Structures are given as structure tokens and as C-alpha cells.
Amino acid sequence: MQTEKEDQQKKSTEEKSLGARVKRYGQVGTTMAGLAARLAGERYFGLKIDRADHAAQLTQALGNLKGPLMKVGQILATIPEAVPSEYATELQQLQSDAPPMRWNFVRRRMKAELGADWESKFKSFEQDAAAAASLGQVHRAVTLDGQDIACKLQYPDMQSAIEADLHQLKIIFSIYERYDSSIKTEHIHAELSERLYEELDYKREATHTKLYAHMLEDEAHVYVPDVIDDLSTGRLLCSTWLTGEKILNYTDAPQEQRNTLAMNMFRAWYVPLYYYGVIHGDPHLGNYTVRADDSINLLDFGCVRVFPASFVGGVIDLYHALMEDDIPRAVHAYETWGFENLTKDHIETLNIWAKFLYGPIMDDKIRPIGEVTNGVYGREIAEEVHKKLRALSRDKGGVAVPREFVFMDRAALGLGSVFLHLKAEINWYRVFNELIQDFDVKKLDKRQKDTLKKFKLA
């Protein structure tokens, strides 16, 4: 039985958590209500605002809140017509500019994870954060045996933050659907919820890091950090420090070097997908750096998605269907992904989006990945597809986006944006076909099951 002291401690913890959630709801509601009010005023009452200035203010407000709402902002940027292009461009910058915790907070958090003598477990620990993101921040440190490491420390009470932000996202999605029934967001919300809660578990991320080191061990130009288990907990992840520069520093490098970087990025993301059915679902600019020899450091494995072998088979089936104009095979691929009740018109409309995504690997020639306008890769073609789906929805109902598709799509667009920044020109057709030439669904299924079992992820 619980003692009276334990009951009081539990009650105190619950009250603190409830208080954090109430405060979070207020902050989130005020921030997003401000966006809605400004846009409604402009749309319905003809009030003019400086969109660029207001977008910058909104981005700063979201960044100051920390937590998953910054990712919500990025998601809003990818939903066609949800926000004007000025907002989409600004919201893309979230997550890389989050203000860090101060040193006093850091010390308390480190004490909670490693005990009162935590500082004695390091030769040195830098007070200033080397990087700050949505759920935590990274400090550079040196172990007692002289190894340079990165210590990712989770912000306090992120559980409450996620609960508040996901609730707000659900409201935003429901309001959005009232105005536009062409896309159903229930599965999108469910997928994002599951992934965000997983990101709170740094022990799981440590396992994902080890999984990626295994999957990419034969890739000479992709590096994954080693986890320091003795200094890691469920909310603190310590791993070897990998030195590298931001990839945007190479946008004016010689063409051959930019092509090399693009190829290394391609291998880092798609070897795990087609060989193991696993994808890194967060390809933003802070999650990879460039080494002196143009190899890639791949970082941050909190957002990892494992796909059934059949789903990956559907990705390849759709490619062949588009290449051969095979409509029945395209229908089979979409159904394999989880799309349901698709009409001929739905298929033709979805194929517009598919041909955009697959376009670079359908031409047997050296070419750039595409082009971008208004700051968001794929936004214009997505808006075209969205409008067509909206017209169809009036008579034939909306289209529910399968959960598995959410991060697959996000990764494809995220990487495409990187290739555009690099202005890479590669024969993507040959690169892709070499990657899948020995693909077999049954072999992938066995390899995946064996690997996940090895890392206790099955």
C-alpha cells in the first residue's frame, strides 16, 4: 500500500503536470489564435497586414515555446493552402533556432538524469548549448577517458508539451477540414502523435542509432555516432561527437563536389529504406553535417519509421506503373500503401503528385532534381493536386492519407529540397535502378525481421 507521503508526492507530481498542461494550452492557443485572427481579418474584412513581418513574429513565438509545436509549424507549412507562402517559408525555419535552456536548468536536468555527482562523470561539460531543437538541446562534453561526445538533454515536462500541442493540432486540423474536405487528417494526426511520443524515449533513440550504424556499416561515406550507454538515460542521450560543417556552406562548391554530397545523402536515406524498410523521417538541415572528405554525418534518430516490406514493394510497384503507364499496377500500389475507395479520377489526380515525386528517377539522363519557388519544394504541384481533390470531394468524398505515407512523403520532399540547394545534377534514374535491381519483397521481409529482432525492436 502507498504511504501518505507517497500519496502526497504523487498528488504534487500530478498537480505540477496539470499545471504545465494548462499553461501550455494557454500559450499554444494564444499563439495559434493570433495566426488565425490575423489571417481571418485579412481574408474576411480586407485588413492588410505585413505578412512577412507577422510570419517572422509567429515563428519567434513558436520557437520560444520550444517543444513539438515547432514541428506542427513545419507540418502546417507543407499543407497546401493552409497558410500563405510567406508563412510557409518562415515556418520551415523552425526547429533549428530554438532558444536553449539556461545553465541552472541544465544542471538540474543533468542531476535528475545522472545523480548529484553527475559532473564528476565528465572531464569537461560545456555550459552553452552547441545546438537546440524542438524537444531537447545538445551540449558538447569530454568523457573521463578523453572522448569528445554530444549530450542531448531533453527539455523538462515534454510529455505535457506534446499532449497540449497534439490537442491543438487536432483542433487546427478539424477547422481546416471544415473549410476543405478534400484531405482527411485523422491518420496524419495519429501517425504524428505516435512518432512524437516515441521521440520522448531517448533509450529508443539510442537503439535506433545503433540500428542505423548497422544498416549503414558498408557505406564508406556515411557516418553514424556511437552511443555512450553508461552516460545515457531515457531523457539524456550521449554519443560520440562527429565534426562537420553545415551542408548549406557548400551551395557554391564545384559541381562535382555538390554531386558527391547529394549522392552521399541519397545513400544515407535510401539504403536503409530499400534494404531494411526503415526511414529517417526528419531530414531537416540540422540532422546532417559534411566531413572534410565530403562524407556525411547522419544525426538525430528520434523520428524513425519502420515500413512493412509490402509498403516498400508498393513504392517500387508505383514506379514501374508510372514508367509503363500501367493503371491497374498503380491502383495496386496505392492500395498496398493503405489508400481506400479510390475512383478513376482519384487515381489520375494522385498520379500527378506521384509523377512529380518520381519525375527525377523516370528520366535516363543527368538532370537536377527539380525547381522550387516560394521557398517550399513541391508546394505548387501539391496545391494543384489539392484543388483537384477538393473538386472531386464534393461528389466522391475526401481522400484519407495513410499513416505510413506521412513520413515517406516528408522525407522525399525534405531530401529533394537539399538536392535543390546543392543544385546537384545526377542521373537519378540510374542511381535508383541500381539501388533496387535486386529488390525482393520476401528477402526484405526476412532481413527486416531478423534485424529488428537483433535490436529488440520487433
Secondary structure, DSSP 8 states (H G I E B T S, - for coil): ---HHHHHHHHHHHHHHHHHHHHHHHHHHHHHHHHHHHHHHHHHH-----HHHHHHHHHHHHHHH-STHHHHHHHHHHSTTTS-HHHHHHHTTTTSS-----HHHHHHHHHHHH-TTGGGGEEEE-SS-SEE-SSEEEEEEEETTS-EEEEEEE-TTHHHHHHHHHHHHHHHHHHHHHH--SEE-HHHHHHHHHHHHHHT-HHHHHHHHHHHHHHTTT-TTEE---B-GGG--SSEEEEE----B-GGGGTTS-HHHHHHHHHHHHHHHHHHHHHHSEEE----GGGEEE-TTS-EEE---SSEEE--HHHHHHHHHHHHHHHHT-HHHHHHHHHHHT--S--HHHHHHHHHHHHHHHGGGTSSS-B-S----TTSTTHHHHHHHHHHHHHHHHHH--EE--HHHHHHHHHHHHHHHHHHHHT--B-HHHHHHHHHTT--HHHHHHHHHHHHHHTT--
